[in-house]
Amino acid sequence: MATPIKPTSHTLLCFCYFLLLFTIPPPSAAAGDSSSSPSQVISRFQQYLQINTAQPTPDYHLAAEFLISQADSISLPSRSIEFVHGKPLVLIHWPGSDPDLPSILLYSHTDVVPAEPHKWDHPPFSAHLDPSSGRIFARGSQDMKCVGMQYLEAARRLKASGFRPRRSVYLAFSPDEEIGGHDGAEKFAYSDVFDALNVGVVLDEGLASPGDSYRPFYAERSPWWLVIKAVGAPGHGAKLYDNSAVENLFKSIESIRRFRASQFDLVKAGLRAEGEVISVNMAFLKAGTPSPTGFVMNLQPSEAEAGFDIRIPPTADPESLERRINEEWAPVSRNMTFQFKQKASVYDKEGKPMLTKTGSSNPWWMLLEEAVGKANGKLGKPEIFPAATDSRYFRERGLPAIGFSPMANTPVLLHDHNEFLSQAEYLKGIEVYESIIRAFTSSEHTGASKDHKDEL
């Protein structure tokens, strides 16, 4: 018979430690995956921001590799699809327990607009974190790499907690939104790949809010990119005569300026929101005869042209605007012509204005409002997005699409110098998306079957 060992304080301590190892749940089960510490979450965001995906030469493949690696790290299947060669769309799938239910599409784009580094306080692709303010400076920090990574981080945390969605969730990271989305979202939305997803609702980008409420968007303005050209006989620089090319173009510009002012006055007076009026802004002005030192100064040019970025809300009358262009802005009687570089419709395929229902008429909207509230956030008044996003391609197909970026107490800096997002707002946004994903994927009321999708 073995002699009993008398416990010592050291033995007891080791025994207690042994018990602790097997009775305390691992971090992934108790408090979320250990890889979800704030510093690691911010680090992954910075890595994505540091990938230069600026137009016109975005490094799409490096971005795709990074996103796929993130999907792999949380055991979600993914694939890279090139509807156009060299422009991958990354699609990540989180299978639901009931795959027959319409799915949730969490959509974002990978490209960003160019930046002028010498006009930034920090290099635009350094993802510099200012320790005093907590601000992360980078192109794409608001538009919209933040949202794409928040989707992934929310999924990471939900999976670590053991949550399993009832509906399937798809995360799409698409190219070319900043140049119209024609080789990205448009081809995706009208593909067999998209049809197979059985999407019930789409979440896409919104805007930052300087106040404490998040801004939700139910529609957007459609872009018309208009170029007006005037022609006339060339003349000596000292000669005064009627209907020169530049004079006629100036008449057009003045007419456009008055229209712009009338629309802007409605916004300044608080009668309309920015997204509810037609905006017109000159994008370029071109005239003159080039010379080795600049332009010939004593020669009036025979051609002059200007380009305008026009944005039209779905509540406006596009036919009326076209008549104005024909009769006032570029009349043939003044030797003027015009063409559209882009002319997006404000209507869906059935000829209806592209508007997603809001409030109690749309169960998805009510779920969003409830989910934001549960995350201690507040949803503001529904708005028309003042610019254009890829949501229009999904609305064209009759799907509800909601623009939403959880960035409160943040100045709107998309496409601006020194674009930034505070790490506190970024981390808070992940919590918001956790709540949204839970609500959307667990709902039994909305889109209960394919046949009911039209009711939304």
N, C-alpha and C positions, 0 to 999 in steps of 0.2 A: 504494500500500500504506500502510495506516495505521501511524503510529508507535506502537509498544507503550507502554502506560502502565506506569510502574514503580510497583509497589504500595507504598503508604505504610502506616504503622501505623494511620492512620485508616481507610484503605480496607479493610485486613484486618479491623478491628473491625466495620465495617459488613457485610462479607461473612459473618463469623461470626454476627452477629446475624440476618442473612437466613436462614442455614442453620438456626439455632435455631428460627426461626418456623415452618419447614416440617418439622422433624424431631421436635420435641417435641409430643406429642399434646395436644389441647385439654384443659382441666380436666375437662370432662364425660366424657372417655374415660379420663383418667389417674387421677383421684382423686375421681370423682363430680362431679355437677353443681355449678357454682360457687354456685348458689342454695342449696346444702345446707350452707353454712358454719354452725357452731353458732349464731352470733348471728342469722342469718336463720331458722334452724329454730325457735329460741326465739321470735323475733318473730312468726312465723306462728301459733305456739301461743297467744301472748298475744292476737293479733287475734281468734282464735276465742273465747277466754275472755271477751273484752270485749263480745261480743254477748250482750245480756241475753235469755236464753231461759228465764228463771225462770217457773214456773207461778205464778199462773193465766193470765198474759198473755205467753207467750213470743214473741219476735220471730223466728218461724220463717222468714219470707221473707228476712230479712237473713242469717240463718245459711245458708239454701239458696243464696243468691247467692254467699256467700263460698266454700262448699264446691264449687260448680260452677266458680268461678274457679280454685280449686286444681286441680281435675281438668283444666281447660283448660291450665293451666300445665305439666302433664306429659303433655299430649296423650292423655288418656283420655276416651272418650265418656261423657257423663252425661245424666241426665234427672231432672226433678222431677215426682213423681207425687202427686196429691192424692186419696187414697181417701175423705177427708172434706175438704170445702172449707176452705181456710185452714190446712191441716195438711200441708205438703209432706213427702214422703219423697224424699230424694236417693239415686239409684242410680247408681253409677259402675262401669263395665265395663272390665276389662283382659282382652282376648280371649286365649285360650290357643291353642297350635298344634294341639291336638286337641280341638275343641269338643264332641265326642261323649262325652268323659269327664265324670263328675259334677264340678261346679264347687265352688269354695271360697267361702263367704259370710263376709266380715268385717263383723260387725254392730256398730252402736253407736246410741245415742240422742242427740238434740240438746238435749232439754229438761233443765233442772236444777230443784232445789227452791228455794223462796224463801230469802232470807238477811235477817238483821237487821243492817243496816249499822253501827248504833251499838255492836254487840257484837263487831265485827271490828277488828283493828289497822290494816287497810288496806281501802279500799272493795272490796266483794266482786266487782265487775265491772271493777276497774282492772287486774287481772293484774299486780299489783306484784311486781317482782323485787327481793328483798332482796340487795344486793351482798355482804353479809358471810356470809350463810348459803347463798346460791344458791337460796333457796326462792321459788317462784312462788305467791303467794296469790290465790286466785280461787275462786268457786263454780263447780264443774265441773272443777276441776283434777285431782281423783281420780275423780269420778263424772259423766260418763265422757268428757269432751271430750279428755282426754289420749289415750285409746285410739283414738278416731276419727282424731285428727291423726297418731298414730304409724303407723296403717295407711297414710295418705297419704304420710308422709315415707319409710316403708320402700319403698313403690312408687316414689317419686321416685328414691331411691338405686339401687334395683334396675334401673330403666329406664335410668338414666344409665350403669350398668355394662354395659349391653347384654344383660341377662338377659331371656329371654322365657319365660313360664310355659307348661308343657305343658297344664295345666288352666286353664280360665277362672277369673278371680277377680272377685267382685263385692263392692263396698263399699257398704253400706247405712247411711244416716243417718236414723233414724226419729223421729217425734214421739211425745210423750205417754207415754213409759215411766213417768215419775214419778207418773202418775195411772192406771196400770193397763195402758197400751198398747193399749186397745181400738180406738182410732181410728188406730193406727200399726201395730205389729208384728202384732197379731191379724188385721187386715184384709189386711195384706201376705202373711202366711203362708198365708192361704186364698184367695189371688187367682190369677187366670190368669197374671199377671205373674210371680209366684213360681214357679208350676209350670214356666214356660218357662225358668227359670234352671237347672233340673236340678241342684239343690244336693245335694252329697254329705256335707258337714259344715259346721257353723256354729261360729264363734268369737264369743263375746260377753264381757261384762264379768265381772270378778272383784273381788277386794278387795286393798287394800294389805297388805303383810306387815311387821310390826315386825322380823322376823328377816331372814336373808340368803337365804331360799328364797322362790320365787314360789309363790303359792297357786292350785292348780287346782281347779275345781268341776265335779262330774259330775251334780249335781241341785240342787234348791232347795226351800225351804219355800213352800207355797201360802198366800196370804193369805185369811183369813176375817175380814171386818169386821162385828162383831156389835154390835147395839144392843139392850139389855134395858130394858124399860119396866115400871114398877110403878105401880099405881093404888090409891087408897084414899079414904076419906071425909076431907074437910078437917076440921080441928079447931083449937081454940084453942091458942096456942103453949104454954100452961101445962098442957095436959091430957095425962095419960099413958094410952094405950090401945094395944091390940094391933093389929098389921097395918096400920099407917099406910103410906103409899106409900114414904116415905123409910126407915122401919124395914125394910120388906121388901127394898128395894133394897140396904140395908147388909148384910142377911143374904146376899144374892147376891154382893155384892162380897167379903165375908169368905170365902165358899166358893171363889170364884175365886182369891183371894189365897193360900189354902192350896194349891190346885192349882199355882199359879205357883211357890210356894216349893219344892214337891216336885220340879218339873222343874229349877228353878235349882240345887237342891242336887246334882243329878246332874252338872251342869256344874262347880260349885265343887269337887266331889270328884274331878274328872278322869275320871269314868266315862262321860261323853258329851261330845261337842263341841257347841257352841252350835247348829249346824244340825241336830243329831240329836234335839233335844227339841222339845216343843210350847211355844211362848212365848205369854204373854198379858200385854198391857199396856193399862192404861186410857188411852183417848184423850180422853175428855171426861166430865164429870159435870154434869147439868143438873137443877135443881129450884128451887122457890121461886116466890112471887108477886111480880112486879116492881112497883116503885113509883118515883115521880119521883126519889127519893133513893137508890134501891138495891133493897131487897126489904122486903116487909111482914114484920116480925119477930115479930108475935104471931099468925101464922096458919100452921098446918102445911099444906103443899101437898097437893093431891089427886093429883098426878102427879110422878114422878121417873124419870129415865132416865140411863143411862151407856153409853158406847161403848167397845169393846175391839178392839184390833188383835191378832188371833190368827194365828200362823204354824205350819203343820203340815208336817212332813217327809214325804216319800213313803214312808218306812218305818213311819209311824204308822198307827193304825186310826181313820179319820175317823168311822166309824159309832159307835164307842165314845164319841168326844167328843160327837157329836150327842145320844146318850142322856144324857150327863152334863149337857148344856145343858138338855134337856127336864126331867130329873128333879131336878137339884140347883141349877142356876144360875137358871133361870127357870120354876119349876113353876107350872102354872095354879092349883094349890091356894093359892098365895100372891098371887093376882090379878096375875100377871106374864105378859108376852108378850115375844117377841123377834123380830127380823128380821135378815137379813143384807144389809148394804149391798153386800158383795161376797163371793162364795164360790167361790174357784177350786178346781178339781179337782186331786187329787194323782195322777190316773190319765190315761193317754193314751186315744185313741179306741178302743183294743182292750181297755180295762179293766186295763191293766198299769201299775204304778207308773212314773212318769216318771223313769227313771234312765238315764244314758248309761254304757255300759260303760267300764271303766278297765283299765289294765295291758295284758297281752299279749292279752286277749280283744278289744281294740279297736285295730286298726292305727293309727288316727288318734292315739290316745293315745300310742302308742309313738313315732310321728313327732314329736309335740309334745315329749316328753321328750328325744328325741335332738337336736332342733333347739335347745331351750333350752340343753342341754349344750354344743353347738357354739358358742353365743354366750357361753360362760363363765358361764352361769347354772345354777341348781339348782331343780328342781321338787320341791315339798313333797308331803306326803301328800294324796291326793284327799279333797275335802270336799264336804259339802252346804252350799250357799249359805244363810246364815241368813235372808236376806230373799227377795224375789221379783224376778226379772228377766224380760226378754222372751224368754229362752231357752225358757220353758215352751211358747210357741206353736209353736216348731219341734220340741220334744220330743213335743208332742201329735201331730205329724204323723209321728212315728217316726224323726226324724232325730237323729243324734248331735250334741249341742251341748255345748261346753266353755266354761265361764266362766274367763277368764284376763285379768288386768291386770298387766303386768310392773312392779310397784312394790315393790321390796324395801327393807328398812331404812327403812320409812316408817310412821308411825302411821296407824291407820284413822280417817279424818276425813270420810267421806262424810256429808253432811247436817249436819255440825258447823260451829261458828264457826271462822274462820281456817283453812279447808280449804286445804291447800297440797300441792305436789309439788316436789321439788328438781329443778333443771334437769339435774343429773347423772343422776338416775334416769330422767327423761324421755328424755334422749338415749340412755341405755343401752337403754331399752325399744324404741327404733326399731331398734337392732341385733338385738334379740331377734326382733322381727317380720320383719325381713329374713330371718333364718335360718328362721323358721317358714314364711314364704311360699315360700321356696326348697324346703323339704322337702315341704310339702303339695302344691305344684303340680307337682313333679318326680316324685313317687312313681308307680311302675308297679304297685304291689301292691294298693292299697286302692281299692275302688269302681271297678274296671276297666271296668265297664259299668253301665247302668241296672239290669240284671237282678241285679247283685250288691250293690246298695245295701243290701238288707235284711240281708245278712250282717254289716253293721257294727253 
